[in-house]
């Protein structure tokens, strides 16, 4: 499986009871852009999502 870059992983958190991964609200803009690109690539390669609060469909490319 493709690993999430550490820079992005440091700005995410697991929320329970679902156990889903979210990008923190206070994440810097450069981390948000990098996370968007990583999530888009990950989704294209695997058809799955890791960070659920990033909208890869409506974000500008």
C-alpha positions, 0 to 999 in steps of 0.5 A, a space after each residue: 500500500 502507498 504510504 502517506 508522507 510524514 509531513 501530511 500524516 503529522 497534520 491528520 487525526 483519527 476520529 472515533 468511533 468511525 476511526 476515519 482520518 481527517 486533516 486538522 482544521 489548523 493545517 497550513 495551506 502548503 500542507 493542505 495543497 500537498 494533501 490534496 494532491 497526494 489524496 487525488 493521486 492515491 484515489 486515482 491509483 487505488 480507488 480508495 480514500 484516506 483523508 475524508 475531509 478533502 474534497 478532491 472532486 471540486 478542488 481546482 487542479 
